[in-house]
């Protein structure tokens, strides 16, 4: 059927060319038009008239009688020849320009007319009189021909070929086969280039009526318009165009504004031939939505149930470990002992109790978790995240939504589709939302975030009410971090929906902000498992996060070379300071922060006075951490210096993801080593095996989600015209595309990753903290 439709379209195109050829080769009204004069021309109509189908196409050719000097210049008004006619009681006006470096120019113009709404006879319509005014200061030769064309109306699923030449717009009208009164469907205009992909054209959609907006100076006043290069999809809502609509294609004189880089040399040479098809889209979205929600919910409930079953078994089979024969010998490292002795000099046993507790950790040969979890119950730091993140998100959400809705309203009011970077081939409108499918696919984050909050609540309540689990056993239970992670996933669904109302590089910040917070929480939570008392301060972390947001925003607007270099210098400076602070805090177990600034000099003196290390393994890992991050920093700068790397958004996400992955790998390696050395009972391995299954599934889903994400159907770092070339039709259930699959799969992957973090140390629930190593 598609091949038949294409053959039918080609047949119509050939018929159109034959008609045009017939009246182009026919003797026209060739006559001389003197400088700054006007006259009336009555061309004879060629072609075959078809009642209720045919429109009139005028071909105008003007030529210089005397050749103009190449170096001569003239104003824009001196180049124009204006033509005006009244046809079927509608005024039509157009103009022909002769540039200074050419001797001949010609254009074609379809006279504004709706054949199916007219009762005029052929004889009345054939009487055409065109008034021509020559603005030029020279005589010209004028040739005007006209003919009937029947390829004006488009039908649903019909393919038609249009030839668009310079100064010669093409106009078509779509009339649905059945005029529906109650359930009017939406349509998608599909335009694909067959010849000259590099030439840029306007496409506009208007309600039927004269005059048509088919000139460059009028096209942007259309009800709906955009520009395109190779491919274009243009959704038309029945609420805006309840019946017929007129499609206008107008070529640009210069296509350079449609390119982010240099325009191809042959872009404006020759005609552009396109293939136009009108596709009716689905009216109801119930089945795709139902299938997506049920599958997401079913997948999450399956793993939720699996976790619940294993958690119940864990509660029933706790194997208490006694604290008999617990020894934690002090270090014999003379370098470390010398450092501790000098640091402790002058400390008071009563006033400096916290500082002495820090040095006691440095004294141990292998520090244990109990030595860094003495403030767990009284420390409110981890609760600050739970209080601050939702509150800050509300303040951030309101102006974000206002701005994006203002952009959407601007798109609706002006008709300019270039405001929003959408995949228009799979953009399903609903009510006032132009891209409902990409908004509703964020439901996966909401569903999984809510389930994870319930899961954390169940675990925290059962542990609190179970007498088998002593407060001083197991990894410190900072469930506020996990609650915050679940809340962030719910907020991600909201902020991602806000972004997808009208996507752009500016509104991308609203989508990535919660991703940054989630990555921070994952890193802090993993570190606080065994460093509860020295984990990162909530307010300091959020201030750093705010600084990153400011830098990300500046990267969008700083485009000139010198300010950009200054921004990179500031980024590298603060990033380097943050790296060294993180490495030093981890290396000294937070000792420098505890003794800052009084004893900082002592640590610096010992660091530079000897090649010996307090912790050789940690020192090597710290150097590796610094090296990898310096590579990431250089990569970020090199990417952002490119034309298409204008924002820090993606580099920040990459930096966060790489660091979290490295730290989790480090933690897992030591975790496996710990379990091999401290195996006690076969049931203890059930939780790690479950975590392994969860982790492998999460990684597989993340990889699949990443594959879908890389298969983008738009690009915010290019011009809207270049982005539109990537647009594709919906691939799944005629409602979802690759980015929707990214939403669903990444939400499920995050859910499993969070369950993995929540359960990774469940094998230690009955183990005294004095027997759990710090790493």
C-alpha positions in Angstrom: 0.0 0.0 0.0 2.9 2.4 0.8 4.5 1.6 -2.5 1.2 2.2 -4.3 0.8 5.6 -2.5 4.4 6.5 -3.5 3.7 5.6 -7.2 0.5 7.6 -7.0 2.5 10.5 -5.7 5.1 10.2 -8.4 2.3 10.1 -11.0 0.9 13.3 -9.7 4.3 14.9 -9.7 4.9 13.9 -13.4 1.5 15.2 -14.3 2.3 18.4 -12.6 5.6 18.7 -14.5 3.9 18.1 -17.8 1.3 20.8 -17.1 4.0 23.2 -16.1 6.1 22.3 -19.1 3.1 22.9 -21.4 2.5 26.4 -20.3 6.2 27.2 -19.8 6.9 26.3 -23.4 3.8 28.0 -24.7 4.2 31.5 -26.0 3.6 33.8 -23.1 3.1 37.5 -22.9 6.6 38.7 -23.6 6.8 42.4 -23.6 9.0 45.3 -22.5 8.2 47.1 -19.2 9.9 50.4 -19.0 11.7 51.7 -15.9 9.5 52.9 -13.0 6.3 52.1 -14.9 3.3 49.8 -14.6 1.0 47.9 -16.9 -1.6 45.2 -16.9 -1.0 41.7 -18.2 -3.6 39.1 -19.0 -2.0 35.6 -19.4 -3.8 32.8 -21.1 -4.4 29.8 -18.9 -3.0 26.5 -20.0 -3.6 23.0 -18.6 -6.9 21.2 -17.8 -9.5 22.7 -15.5 -10.9 20.3 -12.9 -13.9 21.6 -11.0 -13.4 21.7 -7.2 -9.8 20.6 -7.6 -7.7 23.0 -9.8 -5.8 26.1 -8.7 -3.9 28.6 -10.8 -0.1 28.6 -10.9 1.6 31.8 -12.3 5.1 31.7 -13.7 6.9 35.1 -13.9 10.2 35.6 -15.6 11.9 39.0 -15.9 15.1 39.7 -17.8 17.4 42.7 -18.2 17.5 44.2 -21.7 20.9 45.8 -21.1 23.5 43.9 -19.0 24.3 45.6 -15.7 27.9 46.1 -14.6 29.0 43.5 -12.1 30.4 46.1 -9.6 27.2 48.2 -9.7 25.0 48.0 -6.6 21.5 49.0 -5.9 19.1 49.1 -3.0 16.7 46.4 -2.2 13.7 48.4 -3.5 15.6 49.0 -6.8 15.7 45.2 -7.5 12.0 44.5 -7.2 9.2 44.0 -9.7 5.8 43.9 -7.9 2.8 41.9 -9.2 -0.8 42.2 -8.0 -3.9 40.4 -9.1 -7.4 39.8 -7.8 -8.5 36.2 -8.2 -11.8 34.8 -7.1 -12.4 37.9 -5.0 -9.0 37.5 -3.2 -6.0 39.8 -3.5 -2.7 38.2 -4.4 0.6 40.0 -4.3 4.1 38.9 -5.0 7.4 40.2 -6.2 10.4 39.3 -8.3 13.9 40.5 -7.6 16.9 40.7 -10.0 20.1 40.7 -8.1 23.0 42.9 -9.3 25.1 39.9 -10.5 22.3 38.2 -12.6 20.4 39.1 -15.7 17.4 36.9 -15.3 15.1 35.9 -12.5 11.9 33.9 -12.3 9.5 32.6 -9.7 6.2 30.7 -9.4 3.2 31.7 -7.4 0.0 29.7 -6.7 -3.0 32.1 -6.4 -4.8 31.9 -3.2 -8.0 30.0 -3.8 -10.1 27.2 -2.2 -11.7 25.3 -5.1 -14.0 23.2 -3.0 -15.4 26.2 -1.3 -16.0 28.2 -4.6 -19.0 28.1 -6.9 -17.3 30.1 -9.7 -17.2 28.7 -13.2 -14.1 28.1 -15.3 -14.9 31.0 -17.6 -15.0 33.5 -14.7 -11.9 32.1 -13.1 -9.9 32.2 -16.4 -10.2 35.9 -16.7 -7.0 36.9 -14.9 -5.5 40.4 -15.0 -2.1 41.0 -13.4 -0.8 44.5 -12.6 3.0 44.7 -12.8 5.0 47.6 -11.5 8.7 48.0 -12.3 10.6 49.6 -9.5 13.9 49.3 -11.3 15.6 52.2 -13.0 16.0 50.2 -16.2 13.8 48.6 -18.8 13.1 44.9 -18.4 11.6 42.1 -20.5 8.6 40.5 -18.8 7.2 37.0 -19.5 4.1 35.8 -17.6 2.5 32.4 -18.1 -0.3 30.7 -16.2 -1.8 27.2 -15.9 -4.3 25.1 -14.1 -2.9 22.6 -11.5 -4.9 19.8 -9.8 -2.3 18.7 -7.3 -3.4 21.1 -4.6 -5.3 18.9 -2.1 -3.6 16.3 0.1 -5.4 13.3 1.5 -4.6 11.1 4.5 -1.7 8.7 4.0 -1.2 10.0 0.5 2.3 10.9 -0.6 2.9 13.9 -2.9 6.1 15.3 -4.4 6.9 19.0 -4.2 9.6 20.9 -6.1 10.7 24.0 -4.2 12.8 26.5 -6.1 14.2 29.9 -5.0 11.4 32.4 -4.6 8.8 29.9 -5.5 6.7 28.7 -2.5 4.5 25.6 -2.7 1.1 25.5 -1.1 -1.2 22.5 -0.4 -4.4 22.0 1.5 -5.3 19.0 3.5 -9.0 18.0 3.8 -9.8 14.9 6.0 -11.8 12.2 4.2 -14.4 12.1 7.1 -15.1 15.2 9.0 -15.5 14.0 12.6 -17.7 16.0 14.9 -17.0 14.5 18.3 -13.6 12.6 18.2 -11.4 14.6 15.9 -8.0 13.0 15.4 -4.6 14.6 15.4 -2.3 14.5 12.3 1.4 14.4 11.6 2.9 16.1 8.6 5.9 14.1 7.4 8.3 15.8 5.1 11.4 14.0 3.7 13.9 15.4 1.3 14.6 13.5 -1.9 16.9 16.1 -3.6 19.2 18.7 -2.0 19.1 17.8 1.7 21.2 20.9 2.6 18.8 23.5 1.5 16.8 25.1 4.3 13.0 25.8 3.9 10.2 27.0 6.0 7.1 24.9 6.6 4.0 26.6 7.9 0.5 25.4 8.8 -2.5 27.8 8.7 -6.3 27.6 8.6 -7.8 27.9 5.1 -8.2 31.5 4.1 -6.7 34.3 2.0 -4.2 35.8 1.8 -1.8 32.9 2.2 1.4 33.5 4.2 3.7 32.2 1.5 6.3 34.9 1.5 9.5 35.1 3.6 8.4 38.3 5.3 5.0 36.7 6.2 5.7 33.1 6.9 6.7 33.6 10.6 3.2 35.1 11.2 1.7 31.7 10.6 -0.2 29.8 13.2 2.4 27.0 13.2 5.8 27.2 11.6 9.3 25.8 11.7 12.4 25.4 9.4 13.8 22.1 8.2 16.7 20.7 6.3 16.6 16.9 5.6 13.6 15.7 7.6 10.7 17.3 9.3 7.7 16.1 11.3 5.0 18.6 12.2 2.2 17.5 14.6 -1.1 19.3 14.0 -3.7 19.2 16.8 -7.4 19.0 16.0 -8.1 21.5 18.7 -6.1 24.1 16.8 -7.1 23.0 13.3 -10.6 21.4 13.6 -11.1 20.9 9.9 -8.9 21.7 6.9 -5.4 23.2 7.1 -3.1 24.8 4.5 0.6 23.7 4.3 3.1 26.2 2.9 6.7 25.5 2.0 9.0 28.6 1.4 12.7 28.3 0.6 15.3 30.5 2.4 17.5 32.7 0.3 20.4 31.9 2.5 20.5 28.7 4.6 23.5 29.5 6.8 21.3 30.4 9.8 20.0 26.7 9.9 23.5 25.4 10.6 25.5 25.4 13.9 28.7 25.1 11.9 29.7 26.2 8.5 27.0 25.7 5.8 27.8 23.3 3.0 28.8 25.2 -0.2 26.1 23.6 -2.4 23.3 24.2 0.1 21.6 27.0 -1.8 22.3 25.7 -5.3 19.4 24.0 -7.2 15.9 23.1 -6.3 14.8 21.1 -3.3 12.4 18.2 -3.9 10.5 16.8 -0.9 8.0 14.1 -0.2 5.0 15.1 1.9 2.7 12.6 3.7 -0.1 13.3 6.1 -0.3 10.6 8.9 -3.2 10.3 11.3 -2.0 9.6 14.9 -3.7 7.7 17.6 -6.6 9.5 19.4 -6.5 7.4 22.6 -3.4 6.8 24.8 -4.9 4.4 27.3 -3.4 1.1 26.1 0.2 2.3 25.8 0.0 4.0 29.2 -1.6 1.0 30.8 1.0 -1.4 29.3 3.9 0.8 30.5 2.6 1.4 34.0 1.7 -2.3 34.5 5.0 -3.6 33.3 7.0 -1.1 35.4 5.0 -1.7 38.5 5.0 -5.5 38.0 8.8 -5.5 37.6 9.4 -3.4 40.7 6.9 -5.4 42.8 8.6 -8.6 41.8 12.0 -7.5 43.2 10.2 -5.8 46.1 8.6 -9.1 47.0 11.9 -10.9 46.6 13.6 -8.5 49.0 10.7 -8.8 51.5 10.9 -12.6 51.5 14.7 -12.6 52.1 14.3 -9.9 54.7 11.8 -11.9 56.6 14.0 -14.9 56.6 16.9 -12.8 57.8 14.9 -11.6 60.7 14.1 -15.2 61.7 17.6 -16.5 61.3 19.8 -13.9 62.9 22.9 -15.6 64.3 24.3 -13.5 67.2 28.0 -13.1 67.4 29.5 -12.7 70.8 32.1 -10.1 71.7 34.4 -12.5 73.5 38.1 -12.3 72.7 37.8 -9.1 70.8 41.2 -7.5 70.3 42.1 -4.5 68.2 45.9 -4.0 68.5 47.5 -0.7 68.1 49.8 0.1 65.2 53.5 -0.5 65.4 54.2 2.0 62.6 56.8 4.3 64.1 56.0 7.1 61.7 52.4 7.0 62.6 53.1 6.9 66.3 55.5 9.9 66.1 52.8 11.9 64.3 50.2 11.0 66.9 52.5 11.8 69.8 53.2 15.3 68.4 49.5 15.9 67.6 48.4 14.9 71.2 50.9 17.2 72.8 49.1 19.9 74.7 45.6 18.3 74.5 43.4 18.2 77.6 41.7 14.8 78.3 38.5 16.5 79.2 38.3 19.5 76.9 39.7 17.8 73.8 37.9 14.5 74.1 36.7 14.5 70.5 40.2 15.2 69.2 41.6 12.3 71.4 39.0 10.0 69.9 40.2 10.9 66.4 43.8 10.1 67.4 42.7 6.8 68.9 41.5 5.8 65.5 44.9 6.7 64.0 46.6 4.5 66.6 44.8 1.3 65.6 46.4 -1.1 63.3 43.1 -1.8 61.7 40.4 0.7 62.8 36.9 -0.7 63.4 33.5 0.7 62.7 32.6 1.3 66.4 35.4 3.9 66.6 33.8 6.0 63.9 30.1 5.5 64.9 30.1 6.9 68.4 27.9 9.9 67.5 25.4 8.0 65.3 22.4 8.4 67.5 23.1 12.1 68.4 24.5 13.2 65.0 21.8 15.0 63.1 23.9 15.6 60.0 22.3 12.8 58.0 18.8 14.1 59.0 19.7 17.5 57.5 19.6 16.0 54.0 16.1 14.6 54.6 14.9 18.0 55.7 16.8 20.2 53.3 16.3 18.4 50.0 12.5 18.4 49.8 12.3 22.0 51.0 15.0 23.3 48.5 13.3 21.3 45.7 10.0 23.0 46.2 11.7 26.5 46.0 13.5 25.3 42.9 10.5 23.6 41.3 8.1 26.6 41.3 10.2 29.1 39.1 11.4 26.2 37.0 7.8 25.2 36.1 6.9 28.8 35.5 9.8 29.4 33.1 9.1 26.2 31.1 5.4 26.8 30.9 6.2 30.4 29.7 8.4 28.9 26.9 5.5 26.5 26.0 3.1 29.4 25.9 5.5 31.4 23.7 5.6 28.4 21.4 1.8 28.1 21.3 1.3 31.9 20.8 3.9 32.5 18.1 3.6 29.1 16.5 7.4 28.8 16.4 8.2 25.2 16.9 11.9 25.9 17.1 11.4 27.0 20.7 11.4 23.5 22.0 13.8 20.6 21.1 11.3 17.8 20.7 11.2 14.6 18.7 8.3 15.9 16.7 7.9 12.5 14.9 6.9 11.0 18.3 5.4 14.0 20.1 1.9 13.1 21.3 -0.1 16.1 22.5 -2.7 16.1 25.3 -4.6 19.2 26.4 -2.0 22.0 26.5 1.0 19.7 26.7 2.7 19.3 23.3 4.8 16.3 24.3 2.6 14.3 26.7 4.3 10.9 26.1 7.7 12.0 27.2 6.2 13.5 30.3 4.1 10.5 31.3 7.0 8.1 30.8 8.6 9.7 33.9 6.0 7.8 35.9 8.6 5.1 36.3 10.7 7.3 38.6 7.6 8.1 40.7 6.5 4.5 41.1 9.9 3.2 41.9 10.7 6.1 44.3 7.5 5.5 46.2 8.1 1.8 46.5 11.7 2.4 47.7 10.5 4.8 50.4 8.0 2.1 51.6 10.8 -0.5 51.5 13.0 1.7 53.7 10.2 2.3 56.1 9.6 -1.4 56.5 13.2 -2.2 57.1 13.7 0.7 59.6 10.6 -0.2 61.6 11.2 -3.9 61.7 14.8 -3.4 62.9 13.7 -0.9 65.6 11.1 -3.4 66.9 13.2 -6.5 66.8 15.0 -7.5 70.0 17.5 -9.7 68.1 19.3 -6.7 66.6 21.2 -4.7 69.1 21.8 -1.0 68.4 25.6 -1.5 68.6 25.6 -4.3 66.1 25.8 -4.0 62.3 26.6 -1.0 60.1 25.2 2.3 61.5 21.6 2.7 60.3 21.4 6.2 58.7 18.0 5.6 57.0 17.6 9.3 56.4 20.0 9.0 53.5 17.9 6.3 52.0 14.6 8.2 52.5 16.3 11.2 50.8 17.3 8.9 47.8 13.7 7.7 47.5 12.4 11.3 47.7 14.9 12.3 45.0 13.7 9.6 42.7 10.1 10.9 43.1 11.4 14.5 42.5 13.2 13.3 39.4 9.9 12.3 37.9 8.6 15.9 38.5 11.7 17.8 37.4 12.1 15.6 34.3 8.5 16.2 33.4 9.1 20.0 33.8 12.1 19.7 31.4 10.1 17.8 28.8 7.4 20.4 28.7 9.7 22.4 26.5 13.2 20.9 26.3 16.2 23.2 25.8 19.8 23.5 27.1 18.6 26.0 29.7 15.7 23.8 31.0 18.1 20.8 31.0 19.3 22.0 34.4 15.9 21.2 35.9 16.3 17.6 34.8 20.0 17.1 35.9 19.8 18.9 39.2 18.1 16.0 41.1 20.5 13.6 39.3 23.4 15.4 40.9 21.8 15.2 44.3 21.1 11.5 43.9 24.8 10.8 43.0 26.0 12.9 46.0 23.7 10.9 48.3 24.9 7.6 46.9 28.5 8.6 47.4 28.0 10.0 50.9 25.8 7.0 52.0 28.3 4.5 50.8 31.1 6.3 52.6 29.1 6.7 55.8 28.5 3.0 56.0 31.8 2.7 57.8 32.7 6.4 58.5 29.4 7.6 60.1 30.9 10.2 62.4 33.1 11.9 59.7 30.8 11.8 56.7 30.3 14.9 54.7 28.4 17.8 56.3 25.0 18.4 54.8 25.2 22.1 54.5 28.8 22.1 53.1 27.7 19.5 50.5 24.7 21.5 49.5 26.8 24.7 49.1 29.2 22.8 46.9 26.2 21.6 44.9 25.0 25.2 44.5 28.4 26.3 43.3 28.3 23.5 40.7 24.8 24.7 39.5 26.1 28.3 39.1 29.0 27.0 37.1 26.7 24.9 34.9 24.5 27.9 34.3 27.5 30.1 33.4 28.7 27.5 30.9 25.5 28.0 28.9 26.0 31.8 28.4 29.8 32.1 28.3 30.6 31.6 24.7 33.5 33.9 23.8 37.0 32.5 24.1 38.6 34.6 26.9 35.6 34.4 29.4 35.4 30.7 28.7 39.1 30.2 29.6 38.5 32.1 32.8 35.5 29.9 33.6 37.6 26.8 33.0 40.4 28.1 35.2 37.9 28.7 38.1 36.4 25.2 37.5 39.8 23.5 37.6 40.9 25.5 40.7 38.0 24.6 42.8 37.8 21.1 41.5 41.4 20.5 42.4 40.9 21.9 45.9 37.9 19.6 46.4 39.8 16.6 45.2 42.7 17.1 47.6 40.3 17.8 50.5 38.4 14.6 49.8 41.5 12.5 49.5 43.1 14.0 52.7 39.9 13.6 54.8 39.6 9.9 53.7 43.3 9.3 54.3 43.5 10.7 57.8 40.0 9.6 58.8 38.9 13.2 59.2 41.8 14.1 61.6 42.8 17.3 59.8 39.2 18.6 59.9 39.1 17.8 63.7 42.4 19.6 64.4 42.0 22.5 61.9 43.6 24.9 62.0 45.7 24.5 65.1 47.4 21.2 64.3 47.3 21.3 60.5 50.9 22.3 60.3 52.0 19.2 62.1 50.3 16.9 59.5 51.8 19.0 56.7 55.3 18.7 58.3 55.1 14.9 58.6 53.7 14.6 55.1 56.7 16.3 53.5 59.5 15.2 55.9 59.3 11.5 55.1 58.5 9.1 52.3 56.8 6.8 54.7 53.1 6.5 54.7 50.5 6.0 57.5 48.4 3.8 55.2 50.4 2.7 52.1 47.3 1.0 50.4 45.1 4.1 51.0 47.9 6.3 49.7 48.1 4.4 46.4 44.3 4.4 46.0 44.3 8.2 46.7 46.8 8.8 44.0 44.8 6.7 41.6 41.6 8.6 42.5 43.4 11.9 41.8 44.8 10.7 38.5 41.5 9.5 37.2 39.8 12.8 38.2 42.5 14.9 36.6 41.8 12.9 33.3 38.1 13.6 33.7 38.8 17.3 34.3 41.0 17.5 31.1 38.3 15.6 29.2 35.6 18.0 30.4 37.6 21.1 29.3 38.5 19.6 25.9 34.8 18.7 25.3 33.5 22.0 26.4 35.9 23.9 24.1 34.3 22.3 21.1 31.4 24.0 19.4 28.9 21.4 20.5 30.0 21.2 24.1 28.5 24.3 25.5 27.2 23.1 28.8 28.8 21.4 31.9 25.6 19.4 32.5 26.8 16.1 30.8 30.4 16.3 32.0 29.2 16.8 35.6 27.0 13.7 35.3 29.9 11.7 33.8 32.3 12.9 36.6 29.8 11.9 39.3 29.0 8.5 37.7 32.7 7.6 37.2 33.6 8.4 40.8 30.6 6.6 42.3 31.4 3.5 40.1 35.0 3.5 41.2 34.2 3.8 44.9 31.5 1.1 44.7 34.0 -1.2 43.0 36.5 -0.5 45.8 33.9 -1.1 48.4 32.7 -4.4 46.8 36.2 -5.8 46.4 36.9 -5.2 50.1 33.5 -6.5 51.0 34.1 -9.8 49.3 37.5 -10.1 51.0 35.9 -9.4 54.4 33.3 -12.1 53.8 35.9 -14.7 52.9 37.8 -14.1 56.0 34.8 -13.8 58.4 32.4 -16.5 57.2 30.0 -17.5 59.9 27.1 -19.7 58.9 25.8 -20.5 55.4 22.8 -18.2 55.6 25.0 -15.2 55.8 25.7 -15.7 52.1 22.1 -15.4 51.1 22.0 -11.6 51.4 25.2 -11.1 49.3 24.0 -13.5 46.6 20.7 -11.5 46.5 22.7 -8.3 46.3 24.8 -9.7 43.5 21.6 -10.6 41.5 20.2 -7.2 42.1 23.5 -5.5 41.1 23.9 -7.5 37.9 20.3 -6.8 36.9 20.7 -3.1 37.7 23.9 -2.9 35.6 22.2 -4.7 32.7 19.2 -2.3 32.8 21.5 0.7 33.1 23.5 -0.4 30.0 20.3 -1.0 28.0 19.0 2.4 29.2 22.2 4.0 28.1 22.0 2.4 24.7 18.5 3.9 24.2 19.7 7.3 25.6 22.6 7.5 23.0 20.1 6.8 20.2 18.8 10.3 20.6 16.1 11.6 18.3 16.9 15.3 18.9 20.0 17.3 19.8 19.9 20.5 21.9 23.5 21.3 21.0 22.6 21.9 17.4 20.3 24.3 15.6 16.6 23.4 15.7 16.8 22.5 12.0 19.7 20.1 12.6 18.0 18.6 15.6 14.8 18.0 13.5 16.9 15.9 11.1 17.3 13.3 14.0 13.5 13.1 14.6 11.9 9.7 14.1 8.5 8.2 14.4 7.4 6.3 17.5 9.0 2.9 17.7 7.0 1.3 20.5 3.2 1.1 20.5 3.0 4.2 18.3 3.5 6.2 21.5 7.0 5.8 22.9 10.5 6.3 21.5 14.0 5.7 22.6 14.0 8.4 25.2 10.9 7.0 26.8 12.6 3.7 27.1 15.5 5.4 28.8 13.1 6.8 31.4 11.5 3.4 32.1 14.7 1.4 32.2 16.8 3.9 34.1 14.1 4.2 36.7 14.0 0.5 37.2 17.8 0.4 37.3 18.0 3.1 40.0 15.4 1.2 42.1 17.5 -1.9 42.0 20.7 0.0 42.7 19.1 1.6 45.7 17.9 -1.8 47.0 21.5 -3.1 46.5 22.9 -0.2 48.6 20.2 -0.8 51.3 21.0 -4.5 51.5 24.8 -4.7 50.9 25.7 -5.1 54.5 22.7 -7.0 55.8 25.1 -10.0 56.5 26.6 -7.9 59.3 23.3 -7.1 61.1 24.2 -9.4 64.0 27.9 -8.6 64.1 29.3 -6.2 66.7 30.7 -3.1 65.2 33.9 -3.7 67.1 34.5 -6.6 64.7 33.7 -4.8 61.5 36.6 -3.3 59.6 36.7 0.3 58.2 37.4 0.6 54.5 
